[in-house]
Amino acid sequence: AGELVLAGDDGVPQASFPLGECEGDCDSDQNCGLGLLCFQRSGTESVPGCTGTGQSGKDYCFRPLNPSLTYIAEDSTTLRNCQGDCDSDSHCDWGLNCFQRSGTEAVPGCSGTGISGKDYCYIPEAGELVLAGDDGVPQASFPLGECEGDCDSDQNCGLGLLCFQRSGTESVPGCTGTGQSGKDYCFRPLNPSLTYIAEDSTTLRNCQGDCDSDSHCDWGLNCFQRSGTEAVPGCSGTGISGKDYCYIPEAGELVLA
């Protein structure tokens, strides 16, 4: 269980929102992260799943255990976890997908049967395509993780990931589901090829060169120095002889994150 902590208030600092589990101060569920709700307090009431008393009268985000299916309205938009009725993923909040039903099939992570034939939003499993943000909003979702969208370029994706461009519902390597048609998702390439960008470039991505020092690489990457065509960890190909390339360091290796 996490200890109650005041991470922000009224949207400040922006980087703290949406709030995580056992973090406050929230004014509504919308201030809380994926799958979390805002626990309203008048004093120092205990918050489910959290320890400590926190600040009196401050409200904190918590994770409900299998929340009940809740019908909000027909074809609602920006629905939260276990809320309906949705017709597509676009009706659900960032990071959620729409679970289509013909009757009262169980919705992953939710309790109850809900209304027969109504569809509800749910938290997808790891590896399932999900729309976590768009055009940099919400800021907390960027850079995007594996199988998350919508990305416009590789720069929108996290460390070691690339943006898979789609015109429809093409399969995304390493991910399941179809996602939203025309939306682009981040994926992890298997040993991406060494790519020469320019001499002494800055902010190079994984397996890109030429770098002269770690400062030429993106955050979380180091520069692999070569005298010839030595193999670069996690990359394929030989690249240009004598050119140095950025790579993802092993656990325990010093890196500027």
C-alpha positions in Angstrom: 0.0 0.0 0.0 1.2 3.5 -0.8 1.4 6.3 1.7 -0.8 9.3 1.2 1.1 12.2 -0.3 0.1 15.7 -1.6 1.6 15.8 -5.1 -0.3 18.8 -6.4 -3.4 21.0 -6.2 -5.7 22.6 -8.7 -3.6 21.2 -11.6 -0.3 22.6 -10.3 2.4 21.4 -10.9 1.2 20.3 -14.3 3.6 17.4 -14.4 1.9 15.8 -11.4 -1.4 15.4 -13.2 -3.2 13.1 -13.6 -2.4 12.0 -10.1 -1.2 8.5 -9.2 -2.6 6.1 -6.6 -2.6 7.6 -3.1 -1.7 11.0 -4.4 -3.8 14.2 -3.9 -5.3 16.7 -4.0 -8.0 15.7 -6.4 -11.3 17.5 -7.0 -12.8 14.9 -9.3 -12.1 11.5 -10.9 -10.8 13.4 -13.9 -7.8 14.5 -11.8 -6.8 10.9 -11.2 -4.9 8.5 -13.5 -6.0 5.5 -15.4 -8.3 3.2 -13.4 -8.3 5.5 -10.3 -11.1 7.4 -8.6 -11.0 10.5 -6.3 -11.8 9.7 -2.6 -13.5 12.7 -1.1 -12.8 13.5 2.5 -13.9 16.0 5.1 -11.1 15.2 7.5 -8.6 12.4 7.7 -10.8 9.4 6.7 -8.9 6.3 5.6 -8.4 6.0 1.8 -8.8 2.4 0.5 -5.4 0.8 -0.3 -3.4 3.7 1.1 -1.6 4.3 4.4 -1.1 7.4 6.5 -3.6 10.2 7.2 -2.5 12.8 4.6 -3.6 16.4 5.0 -7.0 16.9 6.7 -9.7 17.7 4.2 -7.6 16.8 1.2 -8.8 14.3 -1.3 -6.7 11.4 -2.7 -6.8 9.1 -5.7 -7.4 5.4 -5.0 -7.8 2.2 -7.0 -11.2 0.6 -6.6 -11.2 -3.2 -6.6 -13.2 -4.4 -9.6 -15.5 -1.3 -9.9 -19.1 -2.0 -10.9 -20.3 -1.6 -14.4 -22.1 1.8 -14.6 -24.4 3.0 -17.3 -24.0 6.7 -17.9 -25.8 7.4 -21.2 -26.2 6.1 -24.7 -23.1 6.7 -26.9 -21.4 8.8 -24.2 -18.0 10.3 -24.8 -15.0 10.4 -22.4 -16.3 7.5 -20.3 -14.2 6.3 -17.4 -13.2 2.7 -16.5 -16.3 0.3 -16.3 -18.6 3.0 -17.6 -20.9 2.8 -20.7 -22.4 2.9 -23.2 -19.6 3.1 -25.7 -19.7 2.3 -29.4 -16.0 2.6 -30.0 -12.7 3.3 -28.3 -13.1 6.9 -29.1 -16.0 7.1 -26.6 -13.6 6.1 -23.8 -11.1 8.2 -21.8 -7.4 8.1 -22.8 -5.9 4.7 -22.1 -9.2 2.8 -22.2 -10.8 0.6 -24.9 -14.5 -0.2 -25.5 -15.5 -3.8 -24.7 -18.2 -4.8 -27.2 -21.0 -7.1 -25.9 -24.0 -8.8 -27.4 -25.4 -9.7 -23.9 -24.0 -9.6 -20.4 -20.5 -10.9 -21.1 -18.0 -10.1 -18.3 -16.0 -6.9 -18.8 -12.3 -7.3 -17.9 -11.5 -5.7 -14.5 -15.2 -4.8 -13.8 -17.9 -6.4 -11.6 -21.6 -6.8 -12.2 -23.5 -7.5 -15.4 -24.5 -4.0 -16.5 -27.3 -3.6 -19.0 -27.5 -6.4 -21.6 -26.1 -5.5 -24.9 -24.5 -2.3 -23.6 -20.8 -1.8 -24.1 -18.4 -0.6 -21.4 -14.9 0.9 -21.2 -12.1 -1.1 -19.7 -8.4 -1.1 -19.0 -6.7 -3.1 -21.8 -4.1 -5.7 -21.0 -0.4 -5.0 -21.7 0.3 -5.4 -25.4 -3.2 -4.4 -26.5 -3.4 -1.3 -28.8 -4.8 1.6 -26.9 -5.1 5.3 -27.6 -3.3 7.0 -24.7 -3.1 10.5 -26.1 -3.1 12.7 -29.2 -1.1 15.8 -30.3 0.8 15.8 -27.0 -2.4 15.7 -24.9 -2.5 14.7 -22.1 1.1 15.7 -21.4 1.6 12.9 -18.9 1.1 10.2 -21.6 4.0 11.4 -23.6 6.4 10.0 -24.7 4.0 7.0 -25.5 4.7 3.5 -24.4 4.7 0.3 -26.4 1.4 -0.3 -28.2 0.2 3.2 -27.3 -1.0 5.8 -29.8 -1.6 8.2 -31.4 2.0 9.0 -32.5 2.9 11.3 -35.4 6.6 10.5 -35.4 9.2 8.4 -33.6 9.8 11.4 -31.3 6.4 10.8 -29.7 7.4 7.3 -28.6 9.5 6.2 -25.6 13.0 4.8 -25.4 13.7 2.2 -28.1 10.3 2.6 -29.7 9.3 3.7 -33.2 6.0 5.0 -34.6 4.1 2.6 -36.8 2.2 4.6 -39.4 -1.2 3.2 -40.5 -3.9 4.1 -43.0 -6.4 1.7 -41.5 -6.2 -1.1 -39.0 -3.0 -2.7 -40.1 -1.4 -5.0 -37.5 1.2 -3.4 -35.3 4.3 -5.6 -34.6 4.3 -7.0 -31.1 0.8 -5.7 -30.3 -2.7 -7.2 -30.3 -6.1 -5.7 -31.3 -6.9 -3.4 -34.1 -6.9 0.0 -32.3 -8.7 3.0 -33.9 -8.6 3.0 -37.7 -6.0 5.4 -39.1 -4.3 6.0 -35.7 -0.6 5.3 -35.4 1.0 3.3 -32.5 4.4 2.9 -31.0 6.1 -0.4 -31.3 9.4 -2.0 -30.3 11.5 -3.1 -33.3 13.5 -6.2 -33.0 17.2 -5.2 -33.3 16.6 -2.1 -35.4 19.2 -1.4 -38.1 22.1 1.0 -37.6 21.2 4.2 -39.3 23.6 7.1 -40.1 21.9 10.5 -39.7 24.7 13.0 -39.8 28.2 13.7 -38.5 28.1 14.6 -34.7 24.4 14.8 -34.7 22.5 15.6 -31.5 19.5 14.0 -29.9 20.0 10.8 -31.8 17.6 7.9 -31.2 18.4 4.2 -30.6 20.8 2.7 -33.2 21.3 6.1 -34.9 24.7 7.8 -35.5 27.1 9.5 -35.7 27.7 10.3 -32.0 30.9 11.4 -30.4 29.6 11.3 -26.8 26.6 10.3 -24.8 25.4 13.9 -24.9 24.7 13.4 -28.6 22.2 10.7 -27.8 18.6 11.0 -26.6 17.8 10.7 -22.8 18.4 7.1 -21.6 20.9 6.2 -24.4 24.7 6.0 -24.5 27.1 6.4 -27.4 28.9 3.2 -28.5 32.4 4.0 -29.7 33.8 2.0 -32.6 37.0 1.8 -34.5 35.5 -0.3 -37.3 32.3 -2.3 -37.7 32.0 -3.7 -34.1 28.4 -4.9 -33.3 26.4 -2.3 -31.4 24.3 -3.8 -28.6 20.6 -4.2 -29.5 21.2 -3.1 -33.1 21.5 -5.0 -36.4 23.8 -4.4 -39.4 27.3 -3.0 -39.6 26.6 0.6 -40.2 29.5 2.8 -41.5 32.9 1.7 -40.4 34.3 3.9 -37.6 31.1 5.6 -37.0 29.6 5.6 -33.5 26.0 4.8 -32.7 23.6 5.3 -29.8 22.3 2.3 -28.0 20.2 1.3 -24.9 22.6 0.5 -22.1 22.3 -2.6 -19.9 20.9 -2.5 -16.4 23.5 -1.1 -14.0 25.3 0.9 -16.7 25.6 4.6 -16.1 23.3 6.6 -18.2 21.9 10.2 -18.3 18.1 9.6 -18.0 
